[in-house]
Amino acid sequence: METVKLSDIVLRWYPEMLPSLKKDELNSMIVLRDGMAILKPTDALEIIQYSICEHQDNNYLQ
């Protein structure tokens, strides 16, 4: 297991997304079962998408 910040994942696979993510999203701690070494780009994108959803403002959801 390896714990990394979401920003590490974004910088490695999708650096072009960096400006569009909020600071609290980028600072999210992500636990990777098998570590960054074998993380695939499609898995990285799924993690990024999930993190964005987790940080959405619930006040707008009804």
N, C-alpha and C positions, 0 to 999 in steps of 0.2 A: 504494500500500500504506500501511496505517496500523496501528500497534501500539497497543493499548489494554489496560487491565486489565479483567478480567472484571467487576469491580465497576462500571465505567463502563457496560457493556452492561446489567447487572442494574438499575442505577439508572435508566437511560433507558426500558427496556421492561417490566421486571418488578420494581419496587421492593419489592413485597410479599414477594418471595423472599429479600430481603437477610438477615433474621434467621436463616433456615434454612441458610445457606451458611457453610462454615468460612472462617477467615481466609486459609488457604493457597489455597483455591479462588478467593476474591475477588481475591487478589493475582496470580493467573495472568495471564501476558501472552498476549494473543491477537493474531494477525496477521490483519488483514482485507484481503483482496485489493483490494476497492473502497472501503474505508473505512466509517465509521459512517453517513455521510450517506445511503447507499442500503441499509443493512442493514434487512431486514424483520423484524417481530416473530417470525415463524415461524423464521427463520434464527437470530435471537438465542436463542430457546428451545432450538434444536438445539445451539448452541454451549455454552449453560449445561449442558445435559444431558451433553454429551460431557466437559466439564470435571469435572463431578461424578464421572463414571465413571473418569476419569484419576486422580483423587485418592482413590479407594477404597483401603482397606487390603488389600493383596494377601495378607496373612496369613489372611484369612477365605475366600479363594477356593481351591478345590481342584479 
